Amino acid sequence: MKRFYKDVTVEPVEAGFAIRLDGRPVRTPARAELALPNAVLAEAVAQEWRDQGETVDPATMAFTGLANAAIDHIAGNRAKFAADIAEYGGTDMLCYRAEGPEAFVARQATAWDPLLDWARVRYDVAFVTTQGIIHVAQPDATLERLAAAVDGLDPFTLAGLSRLVTLSGSLVCGLAVLEEAFDANSVWEAAEIDERWQAEQWGEDAEALARSARRAGEFAVGRAFCGMARA
């Protein structure tokens, strides 16, 4: 789409802070007003519109995309969306360990045990871990408390958290980044342990490297979006 505007501004509105293009409101795909909950997040979204060249490319506007999702898809069904994210607690990647080799098992434990230990204390929960991929049920109390932690979040924070959880395959990883309990880069490295191990054993190829870089970038966007949504 050819760029059709010159000025991008942020204006206070009843719903928060809205983006204006030459004074006209920006609309989401569902035609709702693009209004953000605080000025920090609104400025980040506005900057994406300012940074567009002669052509507006939605692929380069990650914050705008997450904001659209929060408004169009989450706000009207927040409880259901939160419950869907919380379901990852029942199959959290950190609870499924390799059976071997020993060096790989140790590497997983070094990276993943601190995250589970943090969640145990933070949410007063217990986890069942196993070796292999056969499903193990987590205690009902654990699932209920993790679900409660997610259920209290606003639509914009849920949009960012969803990105963190789905990319990592771990609700614990997502919550650890959301609450800034761990450095986000170290959490992403923990989530990518399997891929890194395979690359060490069999070598890396250009396609795998590009995929890893893309996913890391998406994870970083999710972290930043969560942080600004809670500013």
N, C-alpha and C positions, 0 to 999 in steps of 0.2 A: 504494500500500500504506500503510495506516495505521501510524503510528509505534507500536511495541509495546514500547519500552524507555525507560529513564530514563538510566542511566549507561553511558558508553563509556570503556573502559580499554584500556591496552596492557600485555601481559604477556609476559615472556621465555618462549620455548619452544625446543624443540630446533631447529626450522626457522628461528628468528629471533625476531621480535616479533609476537605475534598480537593481533588485535582482539577484545575481549570486549564484549558487550552484556548488561548486568546479570549479568556473570559467565559468560555463555554464549558459546561461540566463534561467530564469524561464518564462514559458509561461502560459497565461490565458487559460481557457477552449476553447476559440475560436482561440488559437494559436498566440495571439498577445504577444509582450514582456511585462512582468510585470514591468512597469516603473511608479514611483510615482512622483508627482509634486514637492516635496521638500524632503530634507534629513530627517526631523523629521518623516514624515509619512513613508518614506522608511525604516527607522530604526525600526519602530514599526512593520511593515510587516516582515522585516528580522528576528526580534526577535521571531516571531511566528514559523518561519522555524527552528530557532536554538533550540527552546524549544521542538520540536518533539522528541519522544523517538525512539524506534526501529521501530515503525510504524507511518506513516504520517497520521494524522486524520484531514481531512478538517473541521470537526465539531468544532475543538478547534482553528480554525484560522479565527476568525471573521473579522479581519482587511483585511486579504487576500481576503476573500469572497467579502467584499464591494469594494475593489480595482478592483477585477475581474469584478464586475458588472459595475463599472464606466467606465472601458475600453471597455468591450465587448458590453454592452447594452445601455449605456447613451451617451458616447462620440459621437457616430455617429448619434444620434437622440436627442441631448440635449434639443432643444426647445420643442419638443413634451413631453419629460419626465418632463420638468419643468412645462408645462401646466397641466399635469396630477396631479402633486403635488398641484399646485395652486387651482385645483378644490375643494380641501378640504375646501377652504375658503367659499364656498357656503353652506356647511353643517357642519360648525365647531361645535364640541361637546359643546364648551363653551356657545353657543347661545341657547342650548336646556336644559331648567331647569325642575326639578321635580315639580309636582303639590302639593306634600306633602310627608311626614309630614313636619310640620313647621321647625323642627330642621334640617332636611335634606336640605330643601330649603335654610336655613341660612348658612349651611356648604358649599353648592355649591357657594353661593354668596361670602362668605369670601375668598374662594380659587380662584374662577374664575373671579370675577370682577376686581381685580388688573391686571390680564393678559389682559383682554379686554381693560381696561383703558390705559395700556401701548401701545397696538397696535393702539388705537385711536390716541394717540399723535404721536407715532413713524411714522405712515404711513398716518396720516391725513385722517382717515376713520371713518365711522359710522357703527355700528352693530345693527341689529334687533334681539332681544332676545324674546323667547317665552317659555311658560310652556307646556310640552308635547313633542310629537315626530312628529307632523305634520309639514311638511316642510314650512319654511318661507324664502322668497327671500331676499337676501342681496342687498344693493344698487349697481348699476352697477359700480359706481366710486370706491367703496370698493373692488370689485372683480378685477377691472383693476389695482388698485394700489398694491394689494397684489400679483397679478400675475407678475407685473413688478419687485417686490422685489425678487421673485423667479427666474425669467427669467435671471437675471444677474449673476447667480451662475455657477461655473464651474462644470464639471461632478463629481468630487470627493466629493465636498461639497453637491451636489444634492444627491449622494448616501447615505451620512450620514443623510441628512435632511429627505429623504424619510423614513428612519427607524424611526426617531423621530415622524414624522407626522402620519404614518400609525399605530404605536403602541398607540399613544395618541388619535387618531381620531380628531386631532386639528392642523390646520395650524398655528394658533397663538401660541400654545405651542411649536411647532417645531421652529418657528422663534425666540421666546423668548429665547430658549436654544441656538440656533445658534448664536444669537447676545450677549449672556451672560448677558441678562437683568435681569434674575432671576437665582437663584441656581437651577441646573438641578434636584436635588433630590426633591426640593419643587414642581417643575413643574410636576414631575412624580407622586408625591403624589396627586396633584390636578387632574391629569388625571385618577387616580385610585379611586377617591372618591366613585363612585357608587359601585365598588367591595368591598371597605372597609366597606361601610354602610351595604351592604347585609351580609357581614361576621359578623358584630356586631349584626345584628338582628337574624340571623339563625345559627351562629357558623361557624367556619372554618373547612375545611377538608384537608387532606394531599394533595389531587390532586389540590385543589384550591391554596394552599400555594405554591406548586411546580410551578404551572403555573404563579403565580404572581412573584415569584423569577426569573423565566426564562425571563419573559417579562421585569422586571426591569433591568436584566443584559443586555438584548438586547438594551434597551434604553440607558444604560450607554455606550455601545459600540458605538452607533450612535452619542452620544454627544462627545465622545473622538475622533472619526473619523473626525467629523466636525471641531473640534478644531485643529487637526493636519493638516487637509487639508488646513486650513486658516493660518497656522503658517508662 
